[in-house]
Amino acid sequence: MEQLQDPIEQAAWSEYLHYGSEAYHARNTARRALGELTIHYYDGDDTGEAWVVGTINNRHPNNPFVEHDYDPGSLTLQEIRQHFETYLDQTPKNRQTIIVEGGFESATFSSLETSIAQGAEAGMLSYLGRQSNVDVLSGEPTDQAVYADMEARGVERLEIVALSAIRHFGVLARRKQLDPVDVALDLYEVAANVGVEGFHLVSDDEKSRLDASGEMPQKIQEITDRVIEDLLPNLNETTSEVLKGNDLYNLRDGRVAINIYSDPTDGEAVEEELLPLWHPDSTGRLSEVWRINAVSRDMSLFLSIVRAVNNDKNPFVVFGGPHIVCLEPVLAKYFTLQ
């Protein structure tokens, strides 16, 4: 992970509101009680400006686990779009840039509706940015940087897999791409990406070779067996506290399944069911792991804003509300010290 080198950056970061702290809980509870977007406009004495938007899902204002909105008809998304249009009107063209969450900086969408359905606010801003010829940047660190930072903070790789997999399944459910009774390949891919020993990504060339030779079914069975033997016991252990001893993953007719109770075609319901397993306002080890993950991501977002401003840009930033709550005092101090 990139580290804070500048004394002003270090001083600003000392104001960070850590997830789980009383100050964070009070501020986030108040934000959700209002049920409104969090909008901040920062202007430093010797630097440019930053427009920072913290998202909220107004259809679930009292649910602390739901922040992003994938409904193209959402009033909240319309409000974000209005703020963005104001930003375009008031910001010189050469200073315009967008910073988004979730790796959507390079995404291409066929329509505004598709961008929202697949990427919520970040997808929408990515689409609108391209329509307006505005650069779209990521506020996220690389996965590898986050994994290394988490391990340095005492998180086991299998715990990273457990967290990454649940978040991944929530995204797939939203996109109507989740098969809850056949997730072995997804779990294997997550483990390979995290770098668990013995798990390796299957290249596109290798997939083509296996298809051509008729060996693909055998390969899929090998992957399934490996997941059942080496992953499931550990993944179930990480969620057993929240699930009161029940297993999140089980076997159905030899296939690895997610033990969910929601209608698997209802992406929002599935995500709501999975979120309490890892959300920072919840309990259990995965919530602790997520809080460690979130600090890495928040520092990356802070530095992305700093870099943009130092490059004579006035960034328009859209991130999940809790991230912005944690960074509010950091950004306020940073722009005050500039």
Summary of the structure (lengths in Angstrom):
residues: 338
radius of gyration: 20.8
end to end distance: 23.9
largest distance: 65.8
contacts: 1080
relative contact order: 0.20
helix: 55%
strand: 11%
